[in-house]
């Protein structure tokens, strides 16, 4: 799965707003400074998030950004769809023709990538901004180091049992 800088910065901005915007709006300058995001680019991202109702933005001395609805009602999937237009680069792979002798509708490779897409969609749809914010607080409070890659044979703690990917039935 590949996420562009727009998606990454948008997720970081939304997490910052969720963690720091409960009592007063968070300015784009504050987000940019704390998240190391170029402010002009951040403003474009925030405008897109605002247009989709994920945040509310107000100008002026008391202005800033707040979540458009409770963090428990915002999924990571919705944020990425708003900013990226798609969830995974698997969509691009699925759009390619499968040039095998019997046609793309019988392509085993396509079936594997459809399973990958379904698992990613399931996890991102089941993970809310509230869950990520709670986990971020826990990581900071306990000084937990997050690995650069998945630890062998385990899922990250943020994935609840309902979000854990279930193997798709194999068609034979």
N, C-alpha and C positions, 0 to 999 in steps of 0.2 A: 504494500500500500504506500503510495506516495502522496504526501500533503505538501502543497506549495507554501511559500512564506506567508501568503495571504491567509491560508487556513491556520497555520501555526500561530501567527501573530494574533489572529482573531480569537483562537482558543485561549491564548495567554491573556489577552485583554478581557475576555469574558470571565475567566477565572479571577483576575484581579478585581474586576467590578463585583463579582459575587462575594469575594472575601473582604473587600474594603468599602463597598458602597451600600451597606445595610442602613447606615444612619445618616449619611449625607452623600451627595453626588461625588463621583470621582472625575477629576479633570483628565483630558487627554494628555496634558503635560505630565501629570503624575504617572499615568499608565506608561507613557513612553519612557520616562526616566527609570521607573522601577523594572520595566520589562525589556529595556534596551531595544526599543522599536523606534525607527525614525518617525517623528511626529507627523510630518505631512502624509506619509503612507498610512499611519495609524488612523488619521482623520478620515481617509477614504474608506478604510475598513469599518470604522465606527458608523459612518454614514450608511453603509450597506447593512450593517446589523440593525440600525435604527429603522431603516426602510422596511425591513422584514419584521419589525416589532420585537426583536429580541432585547433591545435596549431602548430607553427613552433618553433623549439628549436635550439639554437646555443650555442656551447661551447666557452670558452675563456673569456678573461677579459671584453669584451664588449658583452658577450653572455647573454642568458636568453630566455624567452619565450614570444611570441606574438601570438595573435589570427591568425589562419590559413585563416580566411576570416572575413568579417565584422560581428560584433555581431548581426546585424539585420538578418543575414543569418544562424545563429546557433540556433537551437531550444533546449529546455531543453530535449525533447525526444531524440534527436540525442546524446547528452552528456550521458544520462542514458543508451541508447542502446549500446554505445561504451564501457561503463564501467561495466554495469550489464548484458548485453546480453538479457535482457527482461525489460519490463517497470513495471509490477506489479506482485505481488505474486499471483494475480488472475489467471495467466497462470498456476501456479502449481495446483490451485484448479480445473481449467477446465480440467486438464490432469487426474484428479482422476476419476475413474468410478463412475457413479451415480447408485447405486444399488436400484432402485425402480422397482416395478413390471413390468412397461411398457418399461424400457430401458432408457438409458441416452439421447437419442434424443428427449425424451418427458419430460425432467426434468425441472420443474419450477425454482429450485434453480440455475441450470446452466444458465437459461435465465437471472436471476437477475445479476449474476456475469459477464455475457457477456455485460450487460448494464453498469456495473461499469467499466469494461475494456474499453468500447467504450468512456465513459465520460473522463476517465483518459487520454487515447490516444489523444482525441480531445483537451484537455486543454494543455497537454505537447507539442503537435505538433503546437499549435497556440501561445505558449509563447516563445519569443526569449530571448537570452542572453542580448540583448540590452534593452528590456523591464525590465528585472530583474535588470540590472545595473542602469537604470534610477530610478526605484522604490527604490533601495537601497540608491541612492544619496538623494532622497526625504525623506526617513525615517531618514537618518542621519542628514540632514539639518534641518528638522522640529522636531527632537527628538521624532518621533512616536514610540510608543510601539506596538509591534506585539503580538497578543494574542497567547497563547499556543494551543488553539483549535479554531475552527470556531465560530465566534460570532453567536448567534441565528439567523437563517433564513437569513443570508447574505453571499455573496461571498467576497473574498478579493479583494481589488482595482486593483491588477495586472491583474485580469481576465477581458479582454475586452469583449464587448458584443458578439463578434464572438466566443470567447472561452468559453462562459458560456454554460454549458451542457444543451442540449435540451432533454426533456423527450422522450424516445423512444416510438414508438407506441406499444401498448399492443396487442399481438396476442391472440385471443380468439377462 
